[in-house]
Amino acid sequence: MAEFDKDTIANMRRSYGESGLSESEIDSNPIQQFRSWLKDAAENPIVIEANAMVLSTVVDSQPTSRTVLLKDVTEAGFTFFTNYNSAKSTAITGNEKVSLLFPWYPLERQVKILGSASKISDAESDAYFATRPWSSKIGAWASDQSAPLSSRTELESKWSEFAAKYPEGSEVPRPSHWGGFLVTPISIEFWQGRYSRLHDRIRYTKTGSEWKIQRIYP
Ligand SMILES: Cc1cc2nc3c(=O)[nH]c(=O)nc-3n(C[C@H](O)[C@H](O)[C@H](O)COP(=O)(O)O)c2cc1C
């Protein structure tokens, strides 16, 4: 097999298409525009996990990123669920400013969001937790997310311990260390790949309760 060398990586590029993003066609509300693109991604079989987004947080000026799943989007913002003791949650406690990125490469699109994350209410987390499959609920109890783990066996035995405590079919309560965050956006940028690297970039910035729309250089 040919070596995957420096030049091979440097020469990886593709041409982008004709379909564009124009000021006359976009929604004046970025949440509606986002919903429309999320729908396109979700309905297109070449996009895997259309609701996967990269969440970046900052600790001591050091950014770090990981993928989480979008579970709701409303005028208030973008919701995901996680362990409240995890590294990302600790980071948010210290610095609420976060970035979200939806990389829909097969559609030559990305959406970049800047905003602030805050915990949603216990009632809202309870409501979502109740809809999860039993095995995922047990997983939430078993994982001390982001903490060191001595072996996979330790994780599996913790899972079995909670599976025995809350057998399938019984009501599994939400662990208090597990719940949702809402990211309230202040900036939402839509990127559409175009020919000759003349990509479309449209950024919505929140000023008061209004969204200002600005095209920016690619
Ligand atoms: C496709 C995908 C979806 C994921 N969804 C979630 C999620 O919704 N919530 C979550 O806590 N972790 C999710 N993860 C795992 C995170 O990326 C991460 O490993 C974990 O949350 C621990 O991150 P932290 O140590 O930075 O807190 C997902 C990973 C992938 C690859």
The ligand as an SDF file (V2000), in Angstrom:
LIG
                    3D

 31 33  0  0  0  0  0  0  0  0999 V2000
  -20.6300   10.7520   17.6690 C   0  0  0  0  0  0  0  0  0  0  0  0
  -20.3660   11.0000   19.1370 C   0  0  0  0  0  0  0  0  0  0  0  0
  -21.4020   11.4430   19.9480 C   0  0  0  0  0  0  0  0  0  0  0  0
  -21.1770   11.6980   21.2860 C   0  0  0  0  0  0  0  0  0  0  0  0
  -22.2020   12.2030   22.0490 N   0  0  0  0  0  0  0  0  0  0  0  0
  -21.9890   12.5150   23.3490 C   0  0  0  0  0  0  0  0  0  0  0  0
  -23.0170   13.1470   24.1200 C   0  0  0  0  0  0  0  0  0  0  0  0
  -24.1130   13.4680   23.6380 O   0  0  0  0  0  0  0  0  0  0  0  0
  -22.7480   13.4160   25.4220 N   0  0  0  0  0  0  0  0  0  0  0  0
  -21.5330   13.1210   26.0050 C   0  0  0  0  0  0  0  0  0  0  0  0
  -21.3620   13.3790   27.1900 O   0  0  0  0  0  0  0  0  0  0  0  0
  -20.5410   12.5510   25.2900 N   0  0  0  0  0  0  0  0  0  0  0  0
  -20.7330   12.2460   23.9730 C   0  0  0  0  0  0  0  0  0  0  0  0
  -19.7170   11.6980   23.2230 N   0  0  0  0  0  0  0  0  0  0  0  0
  -18.4200   11.4310   23.8800 C   0  0  0  0  0  0  0  0  0  0  0  0
  -17.6360   12.7650   23.9780 C   0  0  0  0  0  0  0  0  0  0  0  0
  -17.0840   13.0950   22.7100 O   0  0  0  0  0  0  0  0  0  0  0  0
  -16.5320   12.7260   25.0370 C   0  0  0  0  0  0  0  0  0  0  0  0
  -15.6280   11.6640   24.7980 O   0  0  0  0  0  0  0  0  0  0  0  0
  -17.0900   12.5970   26.4440 C   0  0  0  0  0  0  0  0  0  0  0  0
  -18.2570   13.3640   26.6300 O   0  0  0  0  0  0  0  0  0  0  0  0
  -16.0470   13.0180   27.4880 C   0  0  0  0  0  0  0  0  0  0  0  0
  -15.6520   14.3360   27.2030 O   0  0  0  0  0  0  0  0  0  0  0  0
  -14.8990   15.2460   28.2900 P   0  0  0  0  0  0  0  0  0  0  0  0
  -13.9110   14.3600   29.0180 O   0  0  0  0  0  0  0  0  0  0  0  0
  -14.2270   16.3180   27.4850 O   0  0  0  0  0  0  0  0  0  0  0  0
  -15.9410   15.8010   29.2210 O   0  0  0  0  0  0  0  0  0  0  0  0
  -19.8930   11.4640   21.8620 C   0  0  0  0  0  0  0  0  0  0  0  0
  -18.8450   11.0320   21.0270 C   0  0  0  0  0  0  0  0  0  0  0  0
  -19.0770   10.8160   19.6930 C   0  0  0  0  0  0  0  0  0  0  0  0
  -17.9240   10.3900   18.8140 C   0  0  0  0  0  0  0  0  0  0  0  0
  1  2  1  0
  2  3  1  0
  2 30  2  0
  3  4  2  0
  4  5  1  0
  4 28  1  0
  5  6  2  0
  6  7  1  0
  6 13  1  0
  7  8  2  0
  7  9  1  0
  9 10  1  0
 10 11  2  0
 10 12  1  0
 12 13  2  0
 13 14  1  0
 14 15  1  0
 14 28  1  0
 15 16  1  0
 16 17  1  0
 16 18  1  0
 18 19  1  0
 18 20  1  0
 20 21  1  0
 20 22  1  0
 22 23  1  0
 23 24  1  0
 24 25  2  0
 24 26  1  0
 24 27  1  0
 28 29  2  0
 29 30  1  0
 30 31  1  0
M  END
$$$$
